């Protein structure tokens, strides 16, 4: 395996209303805002160590233009997560059928930015991804 060029640090979303979108994601992830300027809002890293940030949408790019960024949000209970997301102003886009017997929810935040709600990786895949514990560094899940 080659040495990494870098690591995933953040997902930056161009937003019509950065403060409103930052508030949505701050509530969804249970994190605070660590930096707020006129052209940048950065959330605290979540338990994965990555963070979200928001910038104003470039006015030269048409509103609603295809956005290629999408986050995966790992949850313990997809239905509870979906309900909370919808309560915060998000919506279900579609149900995705992945591995046999496994589904994900493709959701959208209040501005239409899509993200996917997923359950933790199956144990065999998690061990391949994270090593013998099957968990990302610093993560402790109930047994």
N, C-alpha and C positions, 0 to 999 in steps of 0.2 A: 504494500500500500504506500502510495506517495505521501510525502509530508504535506500537511494542509497549507494552503496559501493564506488562510485566515480562518475565522470562525463566525458563526452567526451571532451578531450582536444586537441587531434591531430590525424591526420592520417599520418603514416610514410610509405613511399614508398621506397622499395629497387630498385635502379636504375642502369642501365648500365652507364649512363652519368648524375650524379646528377646535375651538373651545368646547363646543357641544359634542363633537366626536370623541375628544379626549375624556370628557366626563362619562360618556357611555362606556368606553373601554376601561376607564379607571374603576368604575363600579363592577363591570363584568369580571375583571381580573382581581379585584380587591387590592389594588395598589394605589399609591398617591402620585401626585405630580411632583417631579424633582426639578424641572426647569420650565419656565414659561416666559416667552418673549413674543413680540408682535408676529414674528414669522416662524416660531418653533415652540412646540409643547412636547416635553419628554416625560413619559411615565417612569415610575420606579420599575426596576426589573422584577419580573414575577419569580416564582420558585425555580424556573428553568435557568434564570440568569440573563435572559434576553429581555428587551424592552420594546415598547411601541413608542413612536414619535409621530407628530402630525405637523404638516406644513400647509400653508394656503395653496390651493390648486392654482397651477399656472394658468392665467387668464387666456393665454394663447391656445390652450388645449380645450377642445369642446367639452362642455359639461356632459357627463355620462359616457365619455369615451371609454373604450374597453380598458379596464384596469387589470394589469397582469399580476399584481401582488395578492396573495391570499395566505392567511395564517391558518395553522391547525391549532385548535384549542382542545387539549386533552382534558376529559372530565371523568368523574366516577359514575355519574348517572345522566345519560343523554336527555331523558325526558324532563328531569328537573332543570338541566341546563337550558334546554329549549324554552321552557316556560319562563325562566328568568330573563333570557335574551329577549323574548317577545315582550315581557313586562317593561324592559328598558327601552323598547322602541325598535328592536330588530325584528326580522321576519324569516320564516322558513322559505328557502328557494326550492329545494328538492331533497329527496331522500336518495342517497347513493348506496347502492348495494356493492360491497367490496368483496372480501373473501367470503366463501360460503358461510352463511349464517351471520355475517357481520354487515352492519349498515352504519352509515355516517349521515349527519345532517349538514347539508350545505345551507348556511344561514347568510343573511345580509344585515349589516348594521344600518342605522337610520339613513345613511347616504347611499346605500346600495353596494358598499364594499363587501365582497363575499369572503367568508371564512368557513372552515369546516370543523364541526364538533365531532370528536372521535373519542372512543374509549381507549384505555391504555393498550399498548401493543400486546398481542398474545405472548405468553411467557417465552416460547422458543425464539420468536423474533426479537423480543426485548433483550434476551441474553446475548443474541448475536449483535444487537446494536450497542448495548451498554456493558457487556461483560457478565460475569457470574451472578451478580446481584439482580440483573435485569432491570435496573433502575438508573436514571441519570444521576450523575454525581450530586450529592447534597439532598437527594430526594428520599424521604422515608414515607412509605405507605403503610397503612394498617394491614395486619395479616389476617 
